[in-house]
Amino acid sequence: MKKPQLHNALAAKAIDPIKSNTRLSNQKNRRGFTLVELLIVIVITGILAALGSKMLASGFTAYVTARDLGKADWQGLIAIERLSRELRTIRSATNSDLSMNPSTRITFVDNDGNSISYTLSGTTLMRNSEPLADGISGLSFNYIQNDGKTTAANAVQVAYISANVTVLRSGAGQLLRTSIHPRNF
């Protein structure tokens, strides 16, 4: 009787053909990804990386442009403020205290007897041969008589000085303008 028990024990350990196919198919699924799946993931990742890099690049460009515009505006505002403050201190409306030629340069004597000159050298606004502001593409002065319309022919006729500073901003110019009536005129 022992033999039937042995046979039953062997029969119990026998591999069921249905279960063995399921195990093999589960082992096939556990091996990894197919080549097609990997290629699809690589293509999708490449597309997402390209879109992401374009967004990052445009964000970086916008940051750099904004920084440059802020710097250009700051330079222009500092220049026009200092220029207008000092033009108010011209000692007198005489040819010896105010030189009007050329229209892109101004030289004058202030209340303390100091000679002050503003001129443009390349893209740098110079005050007495010292740089005042960078990124300046234009500088001009207009001298107006007391009526506010007529251009003055000489320093004695000047009642108002109009200063124009053009700031170079990302390839375009921004005009900053001020009109001053010097205190002693």
Contacts in CASP RR format, 6 or more apart in sequence:
PFRMAT RR
TARGET T0000
AUTHOR 0000-0000-0000
METHOD contacts of the structure
MODEL  1
MKKPQLHNALAAKAIDPIKSNTRLSNQKNRRGFTLVELLIVIVITGILAA
LGSKMLASGFTAYVTARDLGKADWQGLIAIERLSRELRTIRSATNSDLSM
NPSTRITFVDNDGNSISYTLSGTTLMRNSEPLADGISGLSFNYIQNDGKT
TAANAVQVAYISANVTVLRSGAGQLLRTSIHPRNF
33 41 0 8 1.000
65 170 0 8 1.000
68 169 0 8 1.000
68 170 0 8 1.000
69 169 0 8 1.000
69 170 0 8 1.000
72 135 0 8 1.000
72 167 0 8 1.000
72 168 0 8 1.000
72 169 0 8 1.000
72 170 0 8 1.000
72 174 0 8 1.000
73 167 0 8 1.000
73 169 0 8 1.000
73 174 0 8 1.000
75 133 0 8 1.000
75 134 0 8 1.000
75 135 0 8 1.000
75 136 0 8 1.000
75 167 0 8 1.000
76 133 0 8 1.000
76 136 0 8 1.000
76 165 0 8 1.000
76 167 0 8 1.000
76 176 0 8 1.000
77 176 0 8 1.000
78 132 0 8 1.000
78 133 0 8 1.000
79 125 0 8 1.000
79 132 0 8 1.000
79 133 0 8 1.000
79 136 0 8 1.000
79 165 0 8 1.000
79 176 0 8 1.000
80 163 0 8 1.000
80 165 0 8 1.000
80 176 0 8 1.000
80 177 0 8 1.000
80 178 0 8 1.000
82 127 0 8 1.000
82 132 0 8 1.000
83 118 0 8 1.000
83 163 0 8 1.000
83 165 0 8 1.000
83 178 0 8 1.000
84 163 0 8 1.000
84 178 0 8 1.000
84 180 0 8 1.000
86 110 0 8 1.000
86 116 0 8 1.000
87 106 0 8 1.000
87 108 0 8 1.000
87 161 0 8 1.000
87 163 0 8 1.000
87 180 0 8 1.000
87 182 0 8 1.000
88 180 0 8 1.000
88 181 0 8 1.000
88 182 0 8 1.000
88 183 0 8 1.000
89 110 0 8 1.000
89 111 0 8 1.000
89 112 0 8 1.000
89 182 0 8 1.000
89 183 0 8 1.000
90 97 0 8 1.000
90 98 0 8 1.000
90 108 0 8 1.000
90 109 0 8 1.000
90 110 0 8 1.000
90 182 0 8 1.000
90 184 0 8 1.000
90 185 0 8 1.000
91 97 0 8 1.000
91 108 0 8 1.000
91 109 0 8 1.000
91 110 0 8 1.000
91 111 0 8 1.000
91 113 0 8 1.000
91 184 0 8 1.000
92 98 0 8 1.000
92 184 0 8 1.000
92 185 0 8 1.000
93 155 0 8 1.000
93 156 0 8 1.000
93 157 0 8 1.000
93 158 0 8 1.000
93 159 0 8 1.000
93 182 0 8 1.000
93 184 0 8 1.000
93 185 0 8 1.000
94 155 0 8 1.000
94 156 0 8 1.000
95 154 0 8 1.000
95 155 0 8 1.000
95 156 0 8 1.000
96 109 0 8 1.000
97 108 0 8 1.000
97 109 0 8 1.000
97 155 0 8 1.000
98 106 0 8 1.000
98 107 0 8 1.000
98 108 0 8 1.000
98 109 0 8 1.000
98 155 0 8 1.000
98 158 0 8 1.000
99 105 0 8 1.000
99 106 0 8 1.000
99 107 0 8 1.000
99 108 0 8 1.000
99 155 0 8 1.000
100 106 0 8 1.000
100 141 0 8 1.000
100 143 0 8 1.000
100 152 0 8 1.000
100 154 0 8 1.000
100 155 0 8 1.000
100 158 0 8 1.000
103 140 0 8 1.000
103 141 0 8 1.000
103 142 0 8 1.000
104 119 0 8 1.000
104 120 0 8 1.000
104 138 0 8 1.000
104 139 0 8 1.000
104 140 0 8 1.000
104 141 0 8 1.000
105 117 0 8 1.000
105 118 0 8 1.000
105 119 0 8 1.000
105 120 0 8 1.000
105 139 0 8 1.000
105 141 0 8 1.000
106 117 0 8 1.000
106 118 0 8 1.000
106 119 0 8 1.000
106 141 0 8 1.000
106 161 0 8 1.000
106 163 0 8 1.000
107 115 0 8 1.000
107 116 0 8 1.000
107 117 0 8 1.000
107 118 0 8 1.000
108 115 0 8 1.000
108 116 0 8 1.000
108 117 0 8 1.000
109 115 0 8 1.000
109 116 0 8 1.000
110 116 0 8 1.000
111 184 0 8 1.000
115 128 0 8 1.000
116 127 0 8 1.000
116 128 0 8 1.000
117 126 0 8 1.000
117 127 0 8 1.000
117 128 0 8 1.000
117 129 0 8 1.000
118 125 0 8 1.000
118 126 0 8 1.000
118 127 0 8 1.000
118 132 0 8 1.000
118 139 0 8 1.000
119 125 0 8 1.000
119 126 0 8 1.000
119 139 0 8 1.000
120 126 0 8 1.000
120 136 0 8 1.000
120 138 0 8 1.000
120 139 0 8 1.000
123 134 0 8 1.000
123 135 0 8 1.000
123 136 0 8 1.000
123 137 0 8 1.000
123 168 0 8 1.000
124 131 0 8 1.000
124 132 0 8 1.000
124 133 0 8 1.000
124 134 0 8 1.000
124 135 0 8 1.000
124 136 0 8 1.000
125 131 0 8 1.000
125 132 0 8 1.000
125 133 0 8 1.000
125 134 0 8 1.000
125 136 0 8 1.000
125 139 0 8 1.000
125 165 0 8 1.000
126 132 0 8 1.000
135 167 0 8 1.000
135 168 0 8 1.000
136 165 0 8 1.000
136 166 0 8 1.000
136 167 0 8 1.000
136 168 0 8 1.000
137 166 0 8 1.000
137 167 0 8 1.000
137 168 0 8 1.000
137 173 0 8 1.000
138 164 0 8 1.000
138 165 0 8 1.000
138 166 0 8 1.000
139 163 0 8 1.000
139 164 0 8 1.000
139 165 0 8 1.000
139 166 0 8 1.000
140 163 0 8 1.000
140 164 0 8 1.000
141 161 0 8 1.000
141 162 0 8 1.000
141 163 0 8 1.000
141 164 0 8 1.000
142 151 0 8 1.000
142 161 0 8 1.000
142 162 0 8 1.000
142 164 0 8 1.000
143 151 0 8 1.000
143 152 0 8 1.000
143 155 0 8 1.000
143 157 0 8 1.000
143 158 0 8 1.000
143 160 0 8 1.000
143 161 0 8 1.000
143 162 0 8 1.000
144 150 0 8 1.000
144 151 0 8 1.000
144 152 0 8 1.000
144 158 0 8 1.000
144 159 0 8 1.000
144 160 0 8 1.000
144 161 0 8 1.000
144 162 0 8 1.000
144 179 0 8 1.000
145 151 0 8 1.000
145 152 0 8 1.000
145 157 0 8 1.000
145 158 0 8 1.000
145 159 0 8 1.000
145 160 0 8 1.000
146 159 0 8 1.000
148 159 0 8 1.000
148 160 0 8 1.000
152 158 0 8 1.000
152 159 0 8 1.000
158 185 0 8 1.000
159 181 0 8 1.000
159 185 0 8 1.000
160 179 0 8 1.000
160 180 0 8 1.000
160 181 0 8 1.000
161 179 0 8 1.000
161 180 0 8 1.000
161 182 0 8 1.000
162 177 0 8 1.000
162 178 0 8 1.000
162 179 0 8 1.000
162 180 0 8 1.000
163 177 0 8 1.000
163 178 0 8 1.000
163 179 0 8 1.000
163 180 0 8 1.000
164 175 0 8 1.000
164 176 0 8 1.000
164 177 0 8 1.000
165 175 0 8 1.000
165 176 0 8 1.000
165 177 0 8 1.000
166 173 0 8 1.000
166 174 0 8 1.000
166 175 0 8 1.000
166 176 0 8 1.000
167 173 0 8 1.000
167 174 0 8 1.000
167 175 0 8 1.000
167 176 0 8 1.000
END
